Amino acid sequence: MAENNQNAGAGNVPPKPKPAAPGAAKPAAPVAAKPAAAKPAAPAAAKPAAAKPAAAQGGVYKPPVERADTNPFKDSKVSPVGAWFQERFYVLEPVIAYLKKKEVPKHKLSFWYYFGGLTLFFFMIQVLTGLLLLQYYKPTGAEAFSSFVFIQKEVPFGWLIRQIHAWSANLMVGMAFIHMFSTFFMKSYRKPRELMWVSGFVLLVLSLGFGFTGYLLPWNELAFFATQVGTEVPKVMPGGAILVDILRGGEEVSPETLTRMFSLHVVLLPGLLLLVLSAHLLLVQVLGTSAPIGYKESGMIKGYEKFFPTFLAKDAIGWLIGFGLLVYLSAVFPWEIGVQADPLGSAPVGIKPEWYFWAQFQLLKDFTFEGGELMAIILFTIGAVVWGAVPFIDRKASREEKSPLFTIFGLLVLAFLVINTYRVYAEYSAL
């Protein structure tokens, strides 16, 4: 008995039951134990059992995922107007934050950076004024010139819109040339900005295409015969006659040519330019603005300024100055209306293209020998390919080393353009 009591106290072995007295009732312990075994499990033990059907339906049990707040900037302190825009355009907040972190180096040549923005500004003026002119212009041989005169004389401020459109085209090309050469001489095309240079060069070519296709749209005498001369040049190339037929819509310049030029000017070229411009601006923002070679090492960098809003504010001042110049030129030096084109008439004296084609025009005039036009076109093509591929050829600049040979090459190209342009100006201004 003592041993049984000790084991029971220790909880190892249940105590042996005492022998029942004669006539006593049987113990009910075994019967009472059955309900205990059938007793439902505790709530904690029921959770896995309840999760089994969900796991069987979905395959694998996945815990709930905590999603991030869709607008992480909703608690930032801004003005009521800023909060209104922030609530609706919060996805742009990271872009603005990136622009605020971007910096532009300050040095003695920093003012050249603003010509890229001016080129973009004059392009936007082109788009806006072009859309306004489209409301009245009719691109047919019978109505093009009359609608052009109607815009100039009858539409309220139509003369100003047309003059701004014409002058902004010239200023856009001029700013593009300045931006290109400043980028070249500062060697900003070097690694890793090769594609930035290539896209910028393509933008310049497309801008020249705008000038060429838009020159015929007034359908005046000067534009008609200048287009006839300009579209005649590719015929000396192998397969050039096919290209000329596509541009003209026939063998000669005709109202069909006007329709072709109009479609290129307002549909195809703007679409291509917007695509390339988007890529160019994206590369500018991602790769940033470069300083000339050796400026950082020699301590010529005076500091850095925030791209947003400091640099953009200065850029906007340049835009205001450019707009003032544009209005001044439009009011004081208006472009003439001219005389309606007569395909059967004779070409007037002094036919020449726009000023940004004068250098090529003069070279064609210089190569008067047999096969000279073809040689000039070959030289233009080789020069354009080499100029566009400069970032991949100038290996020294990619290694942050000065490359005087390419600087000399750029000076020769610039001298060719300036001298030949002046030669055309000097010759035709006396006529």
C-alpha distance (Angstrom), angle and dihedral (degrees) to the residues before:
residue distance angle dihedral
M1 . . .
A2 3.75 . .
E3 3.81 90.1 .
N4 3.79 91.7 51.0
N5 3.79 92.2 49.2
Q6 3.80 91.0 50.9
N7 3.80 92.9 50.6
A8 3.78 90.8 47.6
G9 3.77 91.2 50.9
A10 3.78 90.4 49.4
G11 3.79 90.0 50.3
N12 3.82 93.4 -130.1
V13 3.78 103.0 114.4
P14 3.79 127.1 13.7
P15 3.83 112.6 -115.2
K16 3.74 117.6 -96.9
P17 3.78 112.5 -107.1
K18 3.77 118.0 -112.4
P19 3.80 115.8 -109.5
A20 3.76 108.9 -91.8
A21 3.74 118.7 -112.0
P22 3.76 117.4 -113.0
G23 3.77 110.1 -83.9
A24 3.82 94.8 13.0
A25 3.80 121.7 134.1
K26 3.77 120.0 -96.0
P27 3.77 116.5 -102.7
A28 3.83 114.0 -95.6
A29 3.81 96.0 -154.3
P30 3.82 95.8 107.4
V31 3.80 90.5 49.6
A32 3.84 93.1 47.8
A33 3.82 91.3 50.7
K34 3.82 94.2 64.5
P35 3.82 96.4 69.9
A36 3.80 88.3 49.2
A37 3.81 90.8 56.2
A38 3.82 91.3 48.0
K39 3.81 91.7 48.8
P40 3.88 111.9 124.4
A41 3.78 117.5 -104.6
A42 3.77 122.4 -100.9
P43 3.82 118.5 -88.9
A44 3.81 91.3 -107.3
A45 3.78 91.3 56.9
A46 3.81 91.4 49.8
K47 3.85 95.1 64.6
P48 3.83 97.6 77.2
A49 3.77 90.1 46.7
A50 3.81 90.7 52.4
A51 3.83 91.7 48.7
K52 3.81 94.0 55.4
P53 3.82 96.5 78.4
A54 3.85 90.9 51.1
A55 3.80 91.0 49.4
A56 3.78 90.5 48.3
Q57 3.81 91.9 52.2
G58 3.83 97.8 44.9
G59 3.76 98.9 33.7
V60 3.84 96.9 -130.1
Y61 3.75 126.4 32.5
K62 3.82 111.2 -114.5
P63 3.77 120.5 -165.1
P64 3.83 117.1 -134.3
V65 3.83 114.7 -83.0
E66 3.79 120.2 -130.9
R67 3.82 108.4 -134.4
A68 3.81 121.6 -149.7
D69 3.76 120.3 -114.4
T70 3.81 109.7 -86.5
N71 3.80 90.9 -138.3
P72 3.81 110.6 37.2
F73 3.81 91.1 174.4
K74 3.81 98.2 58.4
D75 3.82 93.1 103.3
S76 3.83 95.7 50.6
K77 3.80 117.2 114.9
V78 3.81 111.5 -108.1
S79 3.78 137.6 140.5
P80 3.82 119.5 -82.8
V81 3.80 91.2 -103.8
G82 3.81 91.2 47.3
A83 3.80 90.1 48.1
W84 3.80 90.3 52.7
F85 3.81 92.2 54.2
Q86 3.80 92.4 39.2
E87 3.78 91.7 56.2
R88 3.79 91.1 54.2
F89 3.79 102.0 34.4
Y90 3.79 101.2 32.2
V91 3.80 90.4 132.5
L92 3.82 87.5 73.0
E93 3.80 93.0 58.0
P94 3.83 93.9 88.6
V95 3.82 89.0 50.4
I96 3.80 91.7 51.9
A97 3.79 90.4 45.4
Y98 3.81 89.1 52.5
L99 3.80 91.7 50.0
K100 3.79 90.1 50.5
K101 3.80 90.2 55.0
K102 3.81 94.1 47.4
E103 3.81 113.8 98.8
V104 3.80 134.1 -161.5
P105 3.83 120.1 -147.8
K106 3.81 117.5 -118.7
H107 3.80 119.0 -141.9
K108 3.81 140.1 131.0
L109 3.83 92.3 -76.5
S110 3.80 96.5 46.9
F111 3.81 92.9 108.9
W112 3.83 89.7 72.7
Y113 3.81 88.5 68.8
Y114 3.81 91.5 72.0
F115 3.81 96.2 64.7
G116 3.79 91.8 74.5
G117 3.80 89.9 57.3
L118 3.80 90.8 47.0
T119 3.81 90.1 53.7
L120 3.79 89.5 52.9
F121 3.81 91.0 47.1
F122 3.82 94.0 53.7
F123 3.81 89.7 46.9
M124 3.80 90.0 55.7
I125 3.82 88.7 50.0
Q126 3.80 87.3 52.2
V127 3.79 92.0 53.7
L128 3.81 94.2 46.9
T129 3.81 97.0 46.1
G130 3.80 91.4 41.2
L131 3.80 90.9 56.9
L132 3.80 89.8 50.8
L133 3.80 92.5 49.6
L134 3.80 90.9 50.2
Q135 3.79 89.4 65.9
Y136 3.83 90.0 70.9
Y137 3.81 108.1 17.7
K138 3.83 118.3 100.7
P139 3.82 115.1 -161.7
T140 3.80 99.2 -147.5
G141 3.78 130.3 109.8
A142 3.80 91.8 -120.3
E143 3.81 98.0 47.8
A144 3.83 107.9 23.0
F145 3.81 96.9 90.0
S146 3.81 94.9 39.3
S147 3.82 91.6 50.4
F148 3.78 88.0 47.7
V149 3.81 90.7 54.1
F150 3.81 90.4 44.8
I151 3.82 90.4 55.6
Q152 3.79 90.9 48.9
K153 3.80 97.9 46.8
E154 3.80 111.3 18.9
V155 3.82 109.5 31.0
P156 3.84 111.8 84.3
F157 3.82 106.6 -104.4
G158 3.79 88.0 -8.6
W159 3.80 90.4 130.7
L160 3.81 90.1 56.0
I161 3.81 93.7 48.7
R162 3.79 90.9 49.4
Q163 3.80 93.4 47.2
I164 3.81 92.0 47.4
H165 3.80 89.5 49.9
A166 3.80 92.0 51.1
W167 3.80 96.2 44.4
S168 3.81 94.5 42.9
A169 3.81 88.4 55.6
N170 3.80 90.6 56.0
L171 3.80 93.5 43.6
M172 3.80 91.6 47.9
V173 3.81 91.5 55.4
G174 3.81 91.1 44.1
M175 3.81 92.8 51.2
A176 3.82 89.9 46.4
F177 3.81 91.0 55.4
I178 3.81 92.0 48.0
H179 3.81 91.1 47.3
M180 3.81 91.5 49.1
F181 3.79 96.0 50.5
S182 3.81 93.9 43.2
T183 3.80 88.7 52.0
F184 3.79 90.3 48.3
F185 3.80 97.1 50.2
M186 3.83 92.4 45.6
K187 3.83 87.4 50.7
S188 3.79 90.2 -128.6
Y189 3.80 88.6 152.0
R190 3.81 92.1 73.7
K191 3.78 123.7 114.1
P192 3.02 127.2 -24.6
R193 3.84 93.0 16.6
E194 3.81 98.8 65.0
L195 3.81 94.4 116.9
M196 3.79 90.5 46.9
W197 3.82 88.6 60.5
V198 3.82 93.5 44.7
S199 3.81 92.8 50.0
G200 3.81 90.4 47.4
F201 3.81 91.1 51.5
V202 3.81 90.2 50.4
L203 3.81 88.8 51.0
L204 3.81 89.9 54.6
V205 3.82 91.4 51.0
L206 3.81 90.7 49.6
S207 3.81 90.0 49.1
L208 3.81 89.6 54.3
G209 3.80 87.3 49.9
F210 3.81 88.9 55.5
G211 3.78 89.8 54.5
F212 3.79 93.8 47.9
T213 3.81 96.4 47.6
G214 3.79 94.7 41.5
Y215 3.81 94.4 50.6
L216 3.83 92.6 77.3
L217 3.81 97.7 47.1
P218 3.85 97.3 89.3
W219 3.83 85.6 58.8
N220 3.79 92.8 -145.4
E221 3.77 126.9 146.2
L222 3.79 97.3 -98.2
A223 3.81 94.2 48.6
F224 3.80 92.5 46.0
F225 3.81 97.2 54.8
A226 3.82 93.8 37.3
T227 3.81 88.9 55.7
Q228 3.79 89.6 47.6
V229 3.80 90.9 54.5
G230 3.81 93.7 42.4
T231 3.80 95.4 50.5
E232 3.81 90.7 47.4
V233 3.82 93.4 66.2
P234 3.85 99.5 73.8
K235 3.82 91.1 57.6
V236 3.82 91.2 84.6
M237 3.82 90.3 62.1
P238 3.81 122.2 87.7
G239 3.79 104.2 -92.4
G240 3.79 90.9 5.0
A241 3.81 92.5 124.7
I242 3.79 89.2 65.9
L243 3.80 91.0 52.3
V244 3.80 90.6 49.4
D245 3.82 91.3 51.0
I246 3.81 89.8 51.5
L247 3.81 92.6 50.4
R248 3.78 95.4 43.7
G249 3.78 98.7 35.9
G250 3.79 87.6 -132.6
E251 3.76 142.5 11.3
E252 3.80 95.8 -63.0
V253 3.79 137.3 34.3
S254 3.80 106.0 -87.3
P255 3.82 141.5 148.9
E256 3.81 85.4 -76.3
T257 3.82 87.7 61.7
L258 3.80 89.0 54.0
T259 3.81 90.5 54.2
R260 3.83 91.1 48.5
M261 3.79 92.7 49.5
F262 3.80 91.8 46.4
S263 3.81 92.9 52.9
L264 3.82 91.1 48.1
H265 3.81 91.6 46.8
V266 3.82 99.2 49.2
V267 3.83 104.1 26.5
L268 3.79 118.5 20.9
L269 3.80 102.6 33.8
P270 3.85 95.5 44.0
G271 3.80 90.6 50.3
L272 3.80 92.9 50.3
L273 3.78 92.7 43.5
L274 3.81 93.4 51.2
L275 3.81 90.9 51.9
V276 3.80 94.1 49.2
L277 3.81 92.0 41.0
S278 3.82 91.0 53.9
A279 3.80 90.4 52.0
H280 3.82 91.4 46.3
L281 3.81 94.1 50.5
L282 3.80 91.1 46.1
L283 3.81 90.4 53.3
V284 3.80 90.4 48.1
Q285 3.80 91.5 53.8
V286 3.80 95.6 43.7
L287 3.82 98.8 42.6
G288 3.80 96.8 33.9
T289 3.79 129.8 -152.7
S290 3.78 119.0 -46.0
A291 3.79 128.2 -144.1
P292 3.82 123.4 -136.6
I293 3.78 117.2 -84.7
G294 3.79 113.6 -79.5
Y295 3.81 96.8 11.5
K296 3.80 94.9 111.6
E297 3.80 94.0 46.1
S298 3.81 93.8 48.2
G299 3.80 94.4 46.0
M300 3.82 95.0 -115.3
I301 3.80 91.9 133.5
K302 3.81 104.8 100.1
G303 3.78 93.6 -165.2
Y304 3.78 141.8 -70.3
E305 3.79 131.7 -82.4
K306 3.78 128.8 -158.6
F307 3.78 114.5 -98.0
F308 3.80 89.3 -144.0
P309 2.94 119.2 72.7
T310 3.85 103.7 -12.6
F311 3.81 101.7 52.6
L312 3.80 93.0 36.8
A313 3.81 90.2 51.7
K314 3.82 90.2 54.1
D315 3.79 89.0 45.2
A316 3.80 88.9 54.0
I317 3.83 89.9 53.6
G318 3.80 87.9 54.7
W319 3.81 89.1 50.8
L320 3.80 90.9 53.3
I321 3.80 90.7 51.1
G322 3.80 89.8 47.7
F323 3.79 91.5 50.1
G324 3.82 90.8 50.5
L325 3.81 89.9 51.4
L326 3.80 89.9 48.0
V327 3.81 93.9 53.1
Y328 3.82 91.2 45.1
L329 3.82 93.2 52.9
S330 3.80 91.7 44.7
A331 3.81 92.9 52.9
V332 3.80 100.5 37.9
F333 3.83 101.8 33.6
P334 3.82 106.1 32.0
W335 3.79 121.1 179.4
E336 3.80 114.1 -112.3
I337 3.80 123.3 -113.6
G338 3.79 94.3 -136.4
V339 3.80 128.5 -169.0
Q340 3.79 125.0 -51.6
A341 3.79 113.2 -95.1
D342 3.81 117.3 -99.4
P343 3.81 111.6 -166.3
L344 3.81 90.1 -162.3
G345 3.80 94.6 50.4
S346 3.79 127.8 92.5
A347 3.78 122.3 -97.9
P348 3.81 114.5 -97.7
V349 3.78 121.4 -119.3
G350 3.81 116.5 -90.8
I351 3.79 100.7 32.3
K352 3.79 109.6 173.7
P353 3.83 137.4 147.3
E354 3.79 127.4 -109.5
W355 3.81 116.3 -61.5
Y356 3.81 94.7 -101.4
F357 3.83 89.1 63.8
W358 3.80 95.6 46.7
A359 3.81 96.3 97.0
Q360 3.81 92.2 54.7
F361 3.80 90.2 41.5
Q362 3.81 91.3 54.6
L363 3.80 92.3 48.7
L364 3.81 90.0 53.7
K365 3.79 88.7 51.9
D366 3.82 91.4 49.8
F367 3.81 93.0 51.7
T368 3.79 95.3 66.6
F369 3.79 95.3 144.2
E370 3.78 122.3 101.2
G371 3.79 110.6 -70.4
G372 3.80 90.4 11.3
E373 3.81 95.4 124.7
L374 3.80 91.4 52.8
M375 3.80 90.9 48.5
A376 3.80 90.7 50.0
I377 3.82 91.3 51.6
I378 3.81 90.5 48.8
L379 3.81 90.0 51.3
F380 3.82 90.7 49.3
T381 3.80 91.2 50.4
I382 3.81 95.4 47.0
G383 3.79 91.2 45.9
A384 3.81 92.5 50.2
V385 3.82 92.6 49.3
V386 3.81 92.9 48.1
W387 3.80 91.5 46.1
G388 3.80 92.2 51.2
A389 3.82 92.4 46.1
V390 3.83 95.7 48.8
P391 3.84 94.6 110.7
F392 3.80 90.1 58.2
I393 3.82 94.0 45.3
D394 3.81 100.3 44.0
R395 3.80 98.3 75.5
K396 3.81 94.2 164.7
A397 3.79 92.7 62.0
S398 3.81 89.4 50.5
R399 3.81 87.6 57.6
E400 3.83 90.2 50.6
E401 3.79 90.9 -106.9
K402 3.80 125.6 132.3
S403 3.80 114.7 -103.4
P404 3.83 109.2 -161.3
L405 3.82 93.5 175.5
F406 3.79 91.6 64.6
T407 3.79 90.5 44.9
I408 3.82 88.5 56.1
F409 3.81 89.4 46.8
G410 3.81 90.2 53.9
L411 3.80 91.6 48.2
L412 3.82 90.6 52.3
V413 3.81 91.8 51.0
L414 3.80 90.9 48.0
A415 3.81 91.6 47.9
F416 3.82 90.7 50.3
L417 3.80 91.7 53.1
V418 3.81 96.0 44.1
I419 3.82 97.6 43.8
N420 3.80 96.2 45.5
T421 3.80 91.5 44.6
Y422 3.78 90.2 52.8
R423 3.82 91.0 47.9
V424 3.80 90.8 56.9
Y425 3.79 91.3 45.6
A426 3.80 92.6 49.9
E427 3.79 93.0 47.8
Y428 3.79 99.3 45.5
S429 3.79 99.1 36.5
A430 3.80 88.9 68.3
L431 3.82 92.5 55.9
